[in-house]
Amino acid sequence: MGYKPELWAEAKKKCRLGEKEIQMAKEMGLNPKSLIKNIPNSREQWKLSVKDWIHEMYEDRQMKKKG
C-alpha cells in the first residue's frame, strides 16, 4: 500500500529528513505517520532523532540479511 506523496513530504519536513532517509524508510515498509510519531520531545532526550533511528534500523536489517 502506497502512501500519498503529501504525507511523505510532511514527514520529511517535520522529521528533517533527506531523500536518502525517506527511501530507506520506504524500503523498510515504514509509513510517514510512524516517522512523525517517533519525533522525540524535550523530555525524551534518550530517544534518537528520526534520522538516526532510520539509519540504525536500516543498518541492523542489512546485517541480518547478510548474516
mmCIF file of the N, C-alpha and C atoms, coordinates in Angstrom:
data_MODEL
# 
_entry.id   MODEL 
# 
loop_
_atom_site.group_PDB 
_atom_site.id 
_atom_site.type_symbol 
_atom_site.label_atom_id 
_atom_site.label_alt_id 
_atom_site.label_comp_id 
_atom_site.label_asym_id 
_atom_site.label_entity_id 
_atom_site.label_seq_id 
_atom_site.pdbx_PDB_ins_code 
_atom_site.Cartn_x 
_atom_site.Cartn_y 
_atom_site.Cartn_z 
_atom_site.occupancy 
_atom_site.B_iso_or_equiv 
_atom_site.pdbx_formal_charge 
_atom_site.auth_seq_id 
_atom_site.auth_comp_id 
_atom_site.auth_asym_id 
_atom_site.auth_atom_id 
_atom_site.pdbx_PDB_model_num 
ATOM 1   N N  . MET A 1 1  ? 0.846  -1.184  0.000  1.00 0.00 ? 1  MET A N  1 
ATOM 2   C CA . MET A 1 1  ? 0.000  0.000   0.000  1.00 0.00 ? 1  MET A CA 1 
ATOM 3   C C  . MET A 1 1  ? 0.885  1.238   0.000  1.00 0.00 ? 1  MET A C  1 
ATOM 4   N N  . GLY A 1 2  ? 0.671  2.096   -0.944 1.00 0.00 ? 2  GLY A N  1 
ATOM 5   C CA . GLY A 1 2  ? 1.464  3.310   -1.027 1.00 0.00 ? 2  GLY A CA 1 
ATOM 6   C C  . GLY A 1 2  ? 0.797  4.461   -0.289 1.00 0.00 ? 2  GLY A C  1 
ATOM 7   N N  . TYR A 1 3  ? 1.609  5.313   0.226  1.00 0.00 ? 3  TYR A N  1 
ATOM 8   C CA . TYR A 1 3  ? 1.096  6.489   0.930  1.00 0.00 ? 3  TYR A CA 1 
ATOM 9   C C  . TYR A 1 3  ? 1.223  7.693   0.030  1.00 0.00 ? 3  TYR A C  1 
ATOM 10  N N  . LYS A 1 4  ? 0.359  8.648   0.219  1.00 0.00 ? 4  LYS A N  1 
ATOM 11  C CA . LYS A 1 4  ? 0.338  9.840   -0.626 1.00 0.00 ? 4  LYS A CA 1 
ATOM 12  C C  . LYS A 1 4  ? 1.643  10.611  -0.499 1.00 0.00 ? 4  LYS A C  1 
ATOM 13  N N  . PRO A 1 5  ? 2.104  11.152  -1.610 1.00 0.00 ? 5  PRO A N  1 
ATOM 14  C CA . PRO A 1 5  ? 3.345  11.946  -1.575 1.00 0.00 ? 5  PRO A CA 1 
ATOM 15  C C  . PRO A 1 5  ? 3.287  13.103  -0.579 1.00 0.00 ? 5  PRO A C  1 
ATOM 16  N N  . GLU A 1 6  ? 2.087  13.626  -0.351 1.00 0.00 ? 6  GLU A N  1 
ATOM 17  C CA . GLU A 1 6  ? 1.945  14.739  0.598  1.00 0.00 ? 6  GLU A CA 1 
ATOM 18  C C  . GLU A 1 6  ? 2.309  14.301  2.013  1.00 0.00 ? 6  GLU A C  1 
ATOM 19  N N  . LEU A 1 7  ? 1.947  13.056  2.366  1.00 0.00 ? 7  LEU A N  1 
ATOM 20  C CA . LEU A 1 7  ? 2.285  12.551  3.699  1.00 0.00 ? 7  LEU A CA 1 
ATOM 21  C C  . LEU A 1 7  ? 3.790  12.379  3.850  1.00 0.00 ? 7  LEU A C  1 
ATOM 22  N N  . TRP A 1 8  ? 4.443  11.879  2.795  1.00 0.00 ? 8  TRP A N  1 
ATOM 23  C CA . TRP A 1 8  ? 5.902  11.725  2.843  1.00 0.00 ? 8  TRP A CA 1 
ATOM 24  C C  . TRP A 1 8  ? 6.579  13.092  2.917  1.00 0.00 ? 8  TRP A C  1 
ATOM 25  N N  . ALA A 1 9  ? 6.040  14.069  2.199  1.00 0.00 ? 9  ALA A N  1 
ATOM 26  C CA . ALA A 1 9  ? 6.609  15.422  2.235  1.00 0.00 ? 9  ALA A CA 1 
ATOM 27  C C  . ALA A 1 9  ? 6.477  16.020  3.637  1.00 0.00 ? 9  ALA A C  1 
ATOM 28  N N  . GLU A 1 10 ? 5.330  15.780  4.273  1.00 0.00 ? 10 GLU A N  1 
ATOM 29  C CA . GLU A 1 10 ? 5.121  16.277  5.644  1.00 0.00 ? 10 GLU A CA 1 
ATOM 30  C C  . GLU A 1 10 ? 6.107  15.626  6.610  1.00 0.00 ? 10 GLU A C  1 
ATOM 31  N N  . ALA A 1 11 ? 6.270  14.311  6.491  1.00 0.00 ? 11 ALA A N  1 
ATOM 32  C CA . ALA A 1 11 ? 7.212  13.598  7.364  1.00 0.00 ? 11 ALA A CA 1 
ATOM 33  C C  . ALA A 1 11 ? 8.637  14.083  7.127  1.00 0.00 ? 11 ALA A C  1 
ATOM 34  N N  . LYS A 1 12 ? 8.986  14.300  5.861  1.00 0.00 ? 12 LYS A N  1 
ATOM 35  C CA . LYS A 1 12 ? 10.330 14.783  5.511  1.00 0.00 ? 12 LYS A CA 1 
ATOM 36  C C  . LYS A 1 12 ? 10.604 16.136  6.169  1.00 0.00 ? 12 LYS A C  1 
ATOM 37  N N  . LYS A 1 13 ? 9.625  17.004  6.128  1.00 0.00 ? 13 LYS A N  1 
ATOM 38  C CA . LYS A 1 13 ? 9.785  18.346  6.699  1.00 0.00 ? 13 LYS A CA 1 
ATOM 39  C C  . LYS A 1 13 ? 9.818  18.312  8.225  1.00 0.00 ? 13 LYS A C  1 
ATOM 40  N N  . LYS A 1 14 ? 8.845  17.636  8.835  1.00 0.00 ? 14 LYS A N  1 
ATOM 41  C CA . LYS A 1 14 ? 8.750  17.621  10.293 1.00 0.00 ? 14 LYS A CA 1 
ATOM 42  C C  . LYS A 1 14 ? 9.912  16.881  10.948 1.00 0.00 ? 14 LYS A C  1 
ATOM 43  N N  . CYS A 1 15 ? 10.390 15.818  10.290 1.00 0.00 ? 15 CYS A N  1 
ATOM 44  C CA . CYS A 1 15 ? 11.462 14.998  10.869 1.00 0.00 ? 15 CYS A CA 1 
ATOM 45  C C  . CYS A 1 15 ? 12.843 15.434  10.402 1.00 0.00 ? 15 CYS A C  1 
ATOM 46  N N  . ARG A 1 16 ? 12.881 16.435  9.529  1.00 0.00 ? 16 ARG A N  1 
ATOM 47  C CA . ARG A 1 16 ? 14.146 16.953  8.977  1.00 0.00 ? 16 ARG A CA 1 
ATOM 48  C C  . ARG A 1 16 ? 14.952 15.841  8.298  1.00 0.00 ? 16 ARG A C  1 
ATOM 49  N N  . LEU A 1 17 ? 14.302 15.161  7.361  1.00 0.00 ? 17 LEU A N  1 
ATOM 50  C CA . LEU A 1 17 ? 14.916 14.051  6.657  1.00 0.00 ? 17 LEU A CA 1 
ATOM 51  C C  . LEU A 1 17 ? 15.287 14.450  5.232  1.00 0.00 ? 17 LEU A C  1 
ATOM 52  N N  . GLY A 1 18 ? 16.203 13.694  4.667  1.00 0.00 ? 18 GLY A N  1 
ATOM 53  C CA . GLY A 1 18 ? 16.573 13.880  3.278  1.00 0.00 ? 18 GLY A CA 1 
ATOM 54  C C  . GLY A 1 18 ? 15.935 12.780  2.442  1.00 0.00 ? 18 GLY A C  1 
ATOM 55  N N  . GLU A 1 19 ? 16.146 12.851  1.131  1.00 0.00 ? 19 GLU A N  1 
ATOM 56  C CA . GLU A 1 19 ? 15.605 11.840  0.229  1.00 0.00 ? 19 GLU A CA 1 
ATOM 57  C C  . GLU A 1 19 ? 16.123 10.445  0.575  1.00 0.00 ? 19 GLU A C  1 
ATOM 58  N N  . LYS A 1 20 ? 17.392 10.373  0.997  1.00 0.00 ? 20 LYS A N  1 
ATOM 59  C CA . LYS A 1 20 ? 18.001 9.090   1.340  1.00 0.00 ? 20 LYS A CA 1 
ATOM 60  C C  . LYS A 1 20 ? 17.235 8.413   2.477  1.00 0.00 ? 20 LYS A C  1 
ATOM 61  N N  . GLU A 1 21 ? 16.919 9.164   3.527  1.00 0.00 ? 21 GLU A N  1 
ATOM 62  C CA . GLU A 1 21 ? 16.211 8.602   4.680  1.00 0.00 ? 21 GLU A CA 1 
ATOM 63  C C  . GLU A 1 21 ? 14.773 8.211   4.304  1.00 0.00 ? 21 GLU A C  1 
ATOM 64  N N  . ILE A 1 22 ? 14.136 9.010   3.465  1.00 0.00 ? 22 ILE A N  1 
ATOM 65  C CA . ILE A 1 22 ? 12.777 8.689   3.015  1.00 0.00 ? 22 ILE A CA 1 
ATOM 66  C C  . ILE A 1 22 ? 12.793 7.381   2.232  1.00 0.00 ? 22 ILE A C  1 
ATOM 67  N N  . GLN A 1 23 ? 13.778 7.220   1.347  1.00 0.00 ? 23 GLN A N  1 
ATOM 68  C CA . GLN A 1 23 ? 13.895 5.989   0.569  1.00 0.00 ? 23 GLN A CA 1 
ATOM 69  C C  . GLN A 1 23 ? 14.146 4.780   1.476  1.00 0.00 ? 23 GLN A C  1 
ATOM 70  N N  . MET A 1 24 ? 15.007 4.950   2.472  1.00 0.00 ? 24 MET A N  1 
ATOM 71  C CA . MET A 1 24 ? 15.281 3.868   3.420  1.00 0.00 ? 24 MET A CA 1 
ATOM 72  C C  . MET A 1 24 ? 14.003 3.472   4.159  1.00 0.00 ? 24 MET A C  1 
ATOM 73  N N  . ALA A 1 25 ? 13.245 4.453   4.600  1.00 0.00 ? 25 ALA A N  1 
ATOM 74  C CA . ALA A 1 25 ? 12.006 4.193   5.330  1.00 0.00 ? 25 ALA A CA 1 
ATOM 75  C C  . ALA A 1 25 ? 11.017 3.439   4.444  1.00 0.00 ? 25 ALA A C  1 
ATOM 76  N N  . LYS A 1 26 ? 10.919 3.837   3.199  1.00 0.00 ? 26 LYS A N  1 
ATOM 77  C CA . LYS A 1 26 ? 10.017 3.159   2.272  1.00 0.00 ? 26 LYS A CA 1 
ATOM 78  C C  . LYS A 1 26 ? 10.459 1.717   2.046  1.00 0.00 ? 26 LYS A C  1 
ATOM 79  N N  . GLU A 1 27 ? 11.755 1.503   1.893  1.00 0.00 ? 27 GLU A N  1 
ATOM 80  C CA . GLU A 1 27 ? 12.271 0.141   1.690  1.00 0.00 ? 27 GLU A CA 1 
ATOM 81  C C  . GLU A 1 27 ? 11.954 -0.764  2.872  1.00 0.00 ? 27 GLU A C  1 
ATOM 82  N N  . MET A 1 28 ? 11.980 -0.200  4.074  1.00 0.00 ? 28 MET A N  1 
ATOM 83  C CA . MET A 1 28 ? 11.706 -0.987  5.277  1.00 0.00 ? 28 MET A CA 1 
ATOM 84  C C  . MET A 1 28 ? 10.215 -1.137  5.555  1.00 0.00 ? 28 MET A C  1 
ATOM 85  N N  . GLY A 1 29 ? 9.377  -0.475  4.764  1.00 0.00 ? 29 GLY A N  1 
ATOM 86  C CA . GLY A 1 29 ? 7.937  -0.597  4.945  1.00 0.00 ? 29 GLY A CA 1 
ATOM 87  C C  . GLY A 1 29 ? 7.367  0.301   6.016  1.00 0.00 ? 29 GLY A C  1 
ATOM 88  N N  . LEU A 1 30 ? 8.118  1.315   6.412  1.00 0.00 ? 30 LEU A N  1 
ATOM 89  C CA . LEU A 1 30 ? 7.603  2.257   7.411  1.00 0.00 ? 30 LEU A CA 1 
ATOM 90  C C  . LEU A 1 30 ? 6.598  3.185   6.743  1.00 0.00 ? 30 LEU A C  1 
ATOM 91  N N  . ASN A 1 31 ? 5.753  3.790   7.542  1.00 0.00 ? 31 ASN A N  1 
ATOM 92  C CA . ASN A 1 31 ? 4.827  4.761   6.967  1.00 0.00 ? 31 ASN A CA 1 
ATOM 93  C C  . ASN A 1 31 ? 5.133  6.146   7.529  1.00 0.00 ? 31 ASN A C  1 
ATOM 94  N N  . PRO A 1 32 ? 4.736  7.176   6.801  1.00 0.00 ? 32 PRO A N  1 
ATOM 95  C CA . PRO A 1 32 ? 5.077  8.544   7.228  1.00 0.00 ? 32 PRO A CA 1 
ATOM 96  C C  . PRO A 1 32 ? 4.516  8.923   8.588  1.00 0.00 ? 32 PRO A C  1 
ATOM 97  N N  . LYS A 1 33 ? 3.358  8.389   8.942  1.00 0.00 ? 33 LYS A N  1 
ATOM 98  C CA . LYS A 1 33 ? 2.767  8.718   10.247 1.00 0.00 ? 33 LYS A CA 1 
ATOM 99  C C  . LYS A 1 33 ? 3.616  8.170   11.390 1.00 0.00 ? 33 LYS A C  1 
ATOM 100 N N  . SER A 1 34 ? 4.192  6.980   11.202 1.00 0.00 ? 34 SER A N  1 
ATOM 101 C CA . SER A 1 34 ? 5.026  6.411   12.262 1.00 0.00 ? 34 SER A CA 1 
ATOM 102 C C  . SER A 1 34 ? 6.304  7.218   12.442 1.00 0.00 ? 34 SER A C  1 
ATOM 103 N N  . LEU A 1 35 ? 6.810  7.784   11.362 1.00 0.00 ? 35 LEU A N  1 
ATOM 104 C CA . LEU A 1 35 ? 8.002  8.625   11.474 1.00 0.00 ? 35 LEU A CA 1 
ATOM 105 C C  . LEU A 1 35 ? 7.694  9.864   12.308 1.00 0.00 ? 35 LEU A C  1 
ATOM 106 N N  . ILE A 1 36 ? 6.559  10.486  12.017 1.00 0.00 ? 36 ILE A N  1 
ATOM 107 C CA . ILE A 1 36 ? 6.168  11.697  12.740 1.00 0.00 ? 36 ILE A CA 1 
ATOM 108 C C  . ILE A 1 36 ? 5.917  11.380  14.217 1.00 0.00 ? 36 ILE A C  1 
ATOM 109 N N  . LYS A 1 37 ? 5.310  10.229  14.499 1.00 0.00 ? 37 LYS A N  1 
ATOM 110 C CA . LYS A 1 37 ? 5.045  9.834   15.893 1.00 0.00 ? 37 LYS A CA 1 
ATOM 111 C C  . LYS A 1 37 ? 6.328  9.622   16.682 1.00 0.00 ? 37 LYS A C  1 
ATOM 112 N N  . ASN A 1 38 ? 7.411  9.293   16.002 1.00 0.00 ? 38 ASN A N  1 
ATOM 113 C CA . ASN A 1 38 ? 8.666  8.990   16.689 1.00 0.00 ? 38 ASN A CA 1 
ATOM 114 C C  . ASN A 1 38 ? 9.596  10.187  16.851 1.00 0.00 ? 38 ASN A C  1 
ATOM 115 N N  . ILE A 1 39 ? 9.111  11.378  16.594 1.00 0.00 ? 39 ILE A N  1 
ATOM 116 C CA . ILE A 1 39 ? 9.911  12.577  16.847 1.00 0.00 ? 39 ILE A CA 1 
ATOM 117 C C  . ILE A 1 39 ? 10.044 12.734  18.358 1.00 0.00 ? 39 ILE A C  1 
ATOM 118 N N  . PRO A 1 40 ? 11.269 12.748  18.883 1.00 0.00 ? 40 PRO A N  1 
ATOM 119 C CA . PRO A 1 40 ? 11.424 12.881  20.339 1.00 0.00 ? 40 PRO A CA 1 
ATOM 120 C C  . PRO A 1 40 ? 11.061 14.287  20.819 1.00 0.00 ? 40 PRO A C  1 
ATOM 121 N N  . ASN A 1 41 ? 10.418 14.362  21.969 1.00 0.00 ? 41 ASN A N  1 
ATOM 122 C CA . ASN A 1 41 ? 10.147 15.683  22.541 1.00 0.00 ? 41 ASN A CA 1 
ATOM 123 C C  . ASN A 1 41 ? 11.242 16.020  23.552 1.00 0.00 ? 41 ASN A C  1 
ATOM 124 N N  . SER A 1 42 ? 11.131 17.154  24.191 1.00 0.00 ? 42 SER A N  1 
ATOM 125 C CA . SER A 1 42 ? 12.190 17.616  25.097 1.00 0.00 ? 42 SER A CA 1 
ATOM 126 C C  . SER A 1 42 ? 12.394 16.698  26.297 1.00 0.00 ? 42 SER A C  1 
ATOM 127 N N  . ARG A 1 43 ? 11.383 15.942  26.689 1.00 0.00 ? 43 ARG A N  1 
ATOM 128 C CA . ARG A 1 43 ? 11.510 15.025  27.828 1.00 0.00 ? 43 ARG A CA 1 
ATOM 129 C C  . ARG A 1 43 ? 12.100 13.675  27.430 1.00 0.00 ? 43 ARG A C  1 
ATOM 130 N N  . GLU A 1 44 ? 12.245 13.455  26.152 1.00 0.00 ? 44 GLU A N  1 
ATOM 131 C CA . GLU A 1 44 ? 12.756 12.173  25.653 1.00 0.00 ? 44 GLU A CA 1 
ATOM 132 C C  . GLU A 1 44 ? 14.160 12.323  25.072 1.00 0.00 ? 44 GLU A C  1 
ATOM 133 N N  . GLN A 1 45 ? 15.062 12.819  25.892 1.00 0.00 ? 45 GLN A N  1 
ATOM 134 C CA . GLN A 1 45 ? 16.412 13.065  25.406 1.00 0.00 ? 45 GLN A CA 1 
ATOM 135 C C  . GLN A 1 45 ? 17.173 11.771  25.136 1.00 0.00 ? 45 GLN A C  1 
ATOM 136 N N  . TRP A 1 46 ? 16.695 10.661  25.665 1.00 0.00 ? 46 TRP A N  1 
ATOM 137 C CA . TRP A 1 46 ? 17.303 9.351   25.432 1.00 0.00 ? 46 TRP A CA 1 
ATOM 138 C C  . TRP A 1 46 ? 16.979 8.835   24.028 1.00 0.00 ? 46 TRP A C  1 
ATOM 139 N N  . LYS A 1 47 ? 15.929 9.381   23.441 1.00 0.00 ? 47 LYS A N  1 
ATOM 140 C CA . LYS A 1 47 ? 15.426 8.883   22.169 1.00 0.00 ? 47 LYS A CA 1 
ATOM 141 C C  . LYS A 1 47 ? 16.259 9.436   21.008 1.00 0.00 ? 47 LYS A C  1 
ATOM 142 N N  . LEU A 1 48 ? 16.561 8.571   20.036 1.00 0.00 ? 48 LEU A N  1 
ATOM 143 C CA . LEU A 1 48 ? 17.294 9.003   18.844 1.00 0.00 ? 48 LEU A CA 1 
ATOM 144 C C  . LEU A 1 48 ? 16.414 9.899   17.984 1.00 0.00 ? 48 LEU A C  1 
ATOM 145 N N  . SER A 1 49 ? 17.063 10.771  17.225 1.00 0.00 ? 49 SER A N  1 
ATOM 146 C CA . SER A 1 49 ? 16.308 11.548  16.247 1.00 0.00 ? 49 SER A CA 1 
ATOM 147 C C  . SER A 1 49 ? 15.771 10.565  15.203 1.00 0.00 ? 49 SER A C  1 
ATOM 148 N N  . VAL A 1 50 ? 14.746 10.953  14.485 1.00 0.00 ? 50 VAL A N  1 
ATOM 149 C CA . VAL A 1 50 ? 14.141 10.064  13.497 1.00 0.00 ? 50 VAL A CA 1 
ATOM 150 C C  . VAL A 1 50 ? 15.176 9.678   12.435 1.00 0.00 ? 50 VAL A C  1 
ATOM 151 N N  . LYS A 1 51 ? 16.003 10.633  12.048 1.00 0.00 ? 51 LYS A N  1 
ATOM 152 C CA . LYS A 1 51 ? 17.042 10.366  11.045 1.00 0.00 ? 51 LYS A CA 1 
ATOM 153 C C  . LYS A 1 51 ? 18.006 9.275   11.524 1.00 0.00 ? 51 LYS A C  1 
ATOM 154 N N  . ASP A 1 52 ? 18.492 9.413   12.749 1.00 0.00 ? 52 ASP A N  1 
ATOM 155 C CA . ASP A 1 52 ? 19.414 8.414   13.305 1.00 0.00 ? 52 ASP A CA 1 
ATOM 156 C C  . ASP A 1 52 ? 18.710 7.073   13.525 1.00 0.00 ? 52 ASP A C  1 
ATOM 157 N N  . TRP A 1 53 ? 17.446 7.119   13.933 1.00 0.00 ? 53 TRP A N  1 
ATOM 158 C CA . TRP A 1 53 ? 16.666 5.912   14.160 1.00 0.00 ? 53 TRP A CA 1 
ATOM 159 C C  . TRP A 1 53 ? 16.520 5.114   12.861 1.00 0.00 ? 53 TRP A C  1 
ATOM 160 N N  . ILE A 1 54 ? 16.223 5.810   11.774 1.00 0.00 ? 54 ILE A N  1 
ATOM 161 C CA . ILE A 1 54 ? 16.090 5.149   10.466 1.00 0.00 ? 54 ILE A CA 1 
ATOM 162 C C  . ILE A 1 54 ? 17.411 4.515   10.059 1.00 0.00 ? 54 ILE A C  1 
ATOM 163 N N  . HIS A 1 55 ? 18.504 5.268   10.189 1.00 0.00 ? 55 HIS A N  1 
ATOM 164 C CA . HIS A 1 55 ? 19.816 4.737   9.803  1.00 0.00 ? 55 HIS A CA 1 
ATOM 165 C C  . HIS A 1 55 ? 20.184 3.502   10.626 1.00 0.00 ? 55 HIS A C  1 
ATOM 166 N N  . GLU A 1 56 ? 19.953 3.551   11.929 1.00 0.00 ? 56 GLU A N  1 
ATOM 167 C CA . GLU A 1 56 ? 20.296 2.425   12.798 1.00 0.00 ? 56 GLU A CA 1 
ATOM 168 C C  . GLU A 1 56 ? 19.466 1.191   12.444 1.00 0.00 ? 56 GLU A C  1 
ATOM 169 N N  . MET A 1 57 ? 18.177 1.383   12.254 1.00 0.00 ? 57 MET A N  1 
ATOM 170 C CA . MET A 1 57 ? 17.301 0.271   11.915 1.00 0.00 ? 57 MET A CA 1 
ATOM 171 C C  . MET A 1 57 ? 17.664 -0.318  10.543 1.00 0.00 ? 57 MET A C  1 
ATOM 172 N N  . TYR A 1 58 ? 17.979 0.537   9.596  1.00 0.00 ? 58 TYR A N  1 
ATOM 173 C CA . TYR A 1 58 ? 18.343 0.086   8.252  1.00 0.00 ? 58 TYR A CA 1 
ATOM 174 C C  . TYR A 1 58 ? 19.627 -0.745  8.296  1.00 0.00 ? 58 TYR A C  1 
ATOM 175 N N  . GLU A 1 59 ? 20.618 -0.265  9.027  1.00 0.00 ? 59 GLU A N  1 
ATOM 176 C CA . GLU A 1 59 ? 21.879 -0.998  9.160  1.00 0.00 ? 59 GLU A CA 1 
ATOM 177 C C  . GLU A 1 59 ? 21.660 -2.350  9.844  1.00 0.00 ? 59 GLU A C  1 
ATOM 178 N N  . ASP A 1 60 ? 20.835 -2.380  10.883 1.00 0.00 ? 60 ASP A N  1 
ATOM 179 C CA . ASP A 1 60 ? 20.530 -3.639  11.575 1.00 0.00 ? 60 ASP A CA 1 
ATOM 180 C C  . ASP A 1 60 ? 19.895 -4.641  10.610 1.00 0.00 ? 60 ASP A C  1 
ATOM 181 N N  . ARG A 1 61 ? 18.976 -4.180  9.804  1.00 0.00 ? 61 ARG A N  1 
ATOM 182 C CA . ARG A 1 61 ? 18.295 -5.080  8.866  1.00 0.00 ? 61 ARG A CA 1 
ATOM 183 C C  . ARG A 1 61 ? 19.243 -5.565  7.773  1.00 0.00 ? 61 ARG A C  1 
ATOM 184 N N  . GLN A 1 62 ? 20.167 -4.702  7.353  1.00 0.00 ? 62 GLN A N  1 
ATOM 185 C CA . GLN A 1 62 ? 21.137 -5.115  6.337  1.00 0.00 ? 62 GLN A CA 1 
ATOM 186 C C  . GLN A 1 62 ? 22.071 -6.187  6.891  1.00 0.00 ? 62 GLN A C  1 
ATOM 187 N N  . MET A 1 63 ? 22.467 -6.038  8.160  1.00 0.00 ? 63 MET A N  1 
ATOM 188 C CA . MET A 1 63 ? 23.336 -7.014  8.801  1.00 0.00 ? 63 MET A CA 1 
ATOM 189 C C  . MET A 1 63 ? 22.634 -8.369  8.923  1.00 0.00 ? 63 MET A C  1 
ATOM 190 N N  . LYS A 1 64 ? 21.338 -8.350  9.251  1.00 0.00 ? 64 LYS A N  1 
ATOM 191 C CA . LYS A 1 64 ? 20.578 -9.587  9.393  1.00 0.00 ? 64 LYS A CA 1 
ATOM 192 C C  . LYS A 1 64 ? 20.450 -10.302 8.047  1.00 0.00 ? 64 LYS A C  1 
ATOM 193 N N  . LYS A 1 65 ? 20.325 -9.530  6.968  1.00 0.00 ? 65 LYS A N  1 
ATOM 194 C CA . LYS A 1 65 ? 20.227 -10.130 5.647  1.00 0.00 ? 65 LYS A CA 1 
ATOM 195 C C  . LYS A 1 65 ? 21.524 -10.859 5.271  1.00 0.00 ? 65 LYS A C  1 
ATOM 196 N N  . LYS A 1 66 ? 22.653 -10.246 5.623  1.00 0.00 ? 66 LYS A N  1 
ATOM 197 C CA . LYS A 1 66 ? 23.945 -10.799 5.277  1.00 0.00 ? 66 LYS A CA 1 
ATOM 198 C C  . LYS A 1 66 ? 24.295 -12.023 6.134  1.00 0.00 ? 66 LYS A C  1 
ATOM 199 N N  . GLY A 1 67 ? 23.959 -11.933 7.405  1.00 0.00 ? 67 GLY A N  1 
ATOM 200 C CA . GLY A 1 67 ? 24.383 -12.952 8.344  1.00 0.00 ? 67 GLY A CA 1 
ATOM 201 C C  . GLY A 1 67 ? 23.352 -13.965 8.602  1.00 0.00 ? 67 GLY A C  1 
# 
